[in-house]
Amino acid sequence: MQKKIIALAIAGLASTAAFAQSNVTVYGVADVYYGNGSASGKETRTSINSSGLSGSRIGFKGTEDLGNGLKALFTLEYGIAVDGNTGVGSAGTTSSTTARQQFVGVTGGFGTVLGGRLQTAGYDFSAVSNTFHGSAINPLASVQGGFAAGPTLNGQGAGFSLIGQSSRASNAVAYVSPTLFGGLVLAYNHARLSETATTGTTSDNTANLYSATYTAGPAVVSAVVANAGLNNALVTGAPHLNEWAIGGGYDFGVVNLKGSYQSSKLDGTSGNDKAWQVSALVPVTAAGKINFGYAKLKKGSTTASDDASSWTLAYLHSLSKRTTLYTGYQRVSNSGTQTLGTALADTPTAGSSARGFVAGVNHSF
């Protein structure tokens, strides 16, 4: 028995040394909310759900010093459904194995190189240009659902942008530059949307994203260009999707103001789909903030006037640095044959509206 105790003690010391050397951090978010949603022509839906203010997750990240200014790094981060007994995928599909991001890479004076499943430059753009980034009541995410259906990064299906809060890519590599000229960071992402044998008549389907972000104190400006397509020469009329966006924000102290404008063009459609949004986070007490956002879709890929708009008003109250109570109301309005709704209710009948209400608690660790 004594020998077993000694062996366990030695194993524990070895494990502790390994963790200390690699600087492993465990982190996450637990978020649960009550939601009520309604849509014209549909029944009202009430739910207890996860990820209202931000996505619930658990993650592990770490670095190892390799010497000469070089470090190895990794992140393993997985979505969780706090209201259930399984994990939750980035597109809302239930799965205990779906990752938000998981990668390994190296970083140094040259920048950072990563490989795996990545939160892309499109995801990072959303984070710096929208105060509702990651939430279930994000007005921009709702109207982006009206974009023409094209190739997607993570199998979400039709009508999702390459540039937004769900922009993640599997089978991907990325390069992120060091900070240049006192605040500029450049990034490039490449993803293999398929991985098949290349012949004289076929090739993989791919996606590429390029971004430039400049930060100077309370100000940030960012631009991103993205494209994805079916490059398989055997596919007749293979669709290619091209998007770009520009945005940023400025924290004035009394208000943190953000905004963005983007354009999306799918081959074979009549024109570009365009969306813009403005959002503002306003401190009203020492612990309370009001968050307001408005987004507008101008549909150009169809000949009909299938435009839409959405707005959200929310209140956030910090109980501590890590725990926040929140509540919010979102409305989506459609014209023509458009049927966009909220994440809290079924899609409305064409040309009508949808509404959603949330009240929840968010804790980070």
Order of alpha helices (4+ residues) and beta strands (2+ residues): alpha-beta-beta-beta-beta-beta-beta-alpha-alpha-beta-beta-beta-beta-beta-beta-beta-beta-beta-beta-beta
